[in-house]
Amino acid sequence: MSAELRDEAPDSKASQALFGEYLALVRERLGAGFVPTERIFASHDAFGAPGAAWVVAYEHGRPVGCGGLRPLEPGVAEIKRMFVTAGARGRGLGRQLLRELERRAEAGGSRRVRLLTTEVLAEAIALYEAEGYEVLEHVGRPGEPVKIWLEKQIYS
C-alpha cells in the first residue's frame, strides 16, 4: 500500500506529533541523556529554504511518516528527520518516503544525497543500505553510540 504524500510545514500539528514520536524512539534507544540538537535534526527553517522540502505521509487520513530535505552544498542534499510510526512500518512507507525525497533532491539539481543516523536505529540503516546508500563515516567517542553518515548518488 502506498501513502499519500503531502507537502506540509515542519511545525504543523501532524509534523510535530510525528517528530515527538521520533524523538521518543531515539531517547528510548539512546537513553535519557540524549539531547536533540539543531545539528542533528535541523531547525524548522531549514525545510523552508530554496531547494528544501518537508513531506508528511498519510494513510487513511492519519499522519504516519515524515521526512525533510535540505541543500547542503552545490549538488548535495541532506535528508533529515525521516520517520515512520511503529504501526505503519513494514509496508514500504519508509521506502516510498525516501524515494520521494530523493526524487525532489534530483529535481533540485542534487547529484548526491546524504543523511546522518545512529547505530541504534538498525532498521533505518537496513533501509538505507538496501536503497543503495553507502557509509561515508562513523563518528563517535568510546562508550557512546556511533553516528553514521551515509550517502547515495542519485543521478542517472
Secondary structure, 3 states (H helix, E strand, C coil): CCCEEEECCCCCHHHHHHHHHHHHHHHHHHCCCCCCCHHHHCCHHHHCCCCCEEEEEEECCEEEEEEEEEEEECCEEEEEEEEECHHHCCCCHHHHHHHHHHHHHHHCCCCEEEEEEECCCHHHHHHHHHCCCEEEEEECCCCCCCEEEEEEECCC
